[in-house]
Amino acid sequence: MCRNIKPLFNFDPPATDEEIHDAALQFVRKVSGATKPSKRNEFAFQHAVSSIAACARELLDSLETSQPPRDREEVAAKARARTAVGFA
């Protein structure tokens, strides 16, 4: 659905509020079909982003796993390697 939204669970260090907000923003943009809302819809757009970010934070805080936390740099390096192969 939203290729720009990255998994945020089980990382060390944990996802920041900014990362969660960015994921919520991408989701709202995708669902609404607008990257920037009109003045008329700006409040609804921002309210949706805030609500989704709060729900995402609640979800991430309540999830449990027995797996060790993933390393952000390692995951990013793997993603860069996959991208390099795809565009090579």
C-alpha positions as CSV (number, residue, x, y, z in Angstrom):
1,M,0.0,0.0,0.0
2,C,2.4,2.7,1.2
3,R,5.9,1.8,0.2
4,N,7.3,4.7,2.1
5,I,6.0,3.5,5.5
6,K,8.6,1.4,7.1
7,P,8.1,-1.1,10.0
8,L,8.6,0.6,13.3
9,F,8.3,-2.2,15.8
10,N,11.1,-4.0,17.6
11,F,14.0,-1.6,16.8
12,D,16.8,-0.5,19.0
13,P,16.5,2.4,19.6
14,P,12.7,2.4,19.5
15,A,10.7,4.4,17.0
16,T,10.6,8.1,17.7
17,D,7.5,10.3,17.7
18,E,8.8,11.9,14.5
19,E,9.0,8.6,12.7
20,I,5.5,7.6,13.8
21,H,4.2,11.0,12.7
22,D,5.9,10.7,9.3
23,A,4.3,7.2,8.9
24,A,0.9,8.6,9.8
25,L,1.3,11.5,7.4
26,Q,2.2,9.1,4.6
27,F,-0.9,7.0,5.4
28,V,-3.2,10.0,5.4
29,R,-1.7,11.3,2.1
30,K,-2.3,7.9,0.5
31,V,-5.8,7.5,1.8
32,S,-6.9,11.1,1.0
33,G,-5.1,11.2,-2.4
34,A,-3.6,14.6,-1.5
35,T,0.0,15.4,-0.5
36,K,-1.1,18.8,0.8
37,P,-4.7,19.5,1.8
38,S,-6.6,22.5,0.7
39,K,-7.2,25.2,3.3
40,R,-10.7,24.0,3.7
41,N,-9.6,20.4,4.6
42,E,-6.4,21.3,6.5
43,F,-7.9,20.8,10.0
44,A,-9.4,17.4,9.0
45,F,-6.1,16.3,7.5
46,Q,-4.0,17.3,10.5
47,H,-6.5,15.8,12.9
48,A,-6.3,12.5,11.0
49,V,-2.5,12.5,11.1
50,S,-2.6,13.2,14.9
51,S,-5.2,10.5,15.5
52,I,-3.3,7.9,13.5
53,A,0.0,8.7,15.1
54,A,-1.5,8.3,18.5
55,C,-3.0,5.0,17.6
56,A,0.3,3.8,16.1
57,R,2.2,4.9,19.3
58,E,-0.4,2.9,21.4
59,L,0.0,-0.1,19.1
60,L,3.8,0.0,19.2
61,D,3.9,0.4,23.0
62,S,1.5,-2.6,23.5
63,L,3.1,-5.1,21.1
64,E,5.3,-7.8,22.6
65,T,8.0,-10.0,21.1
66,S,10.5,-12.6,22.2
67,Q,12.8,-11.6,19.4
68,P,15.8,-9.4,20.1
69,P,15.5,-5.8,18.8
70,R,16.6,-5.3,15.2
71,D,19.5,-2.9,14.5
72,R,18.4,0.1,12.5
73,E,21.6,0.4,10.6
74,E,21.6,-3.2,9.6
75,V,18.1,-3.0,8.3
76,A,18.8,0.2,6.4
77,A,21.9,-1.4,4.8
78,K,19.9,-4.4,3.7
79,A,17.3,-2.0,2.1
80,R,20.0,-0.1,0.3
81,A,21.5,-3.3,-1.0
82,R,18.1,-4.4,-2.3
83,T,17.6,-1.0,-4.0
84,A,21.0,-1.2,-5.6
85,V,20.3,-4.6,-7.0
86,G,16.9,-3.4,-8.3
87,F,18.4,-0.4,-10.1
88,A,21.7,-2.0,-11.3
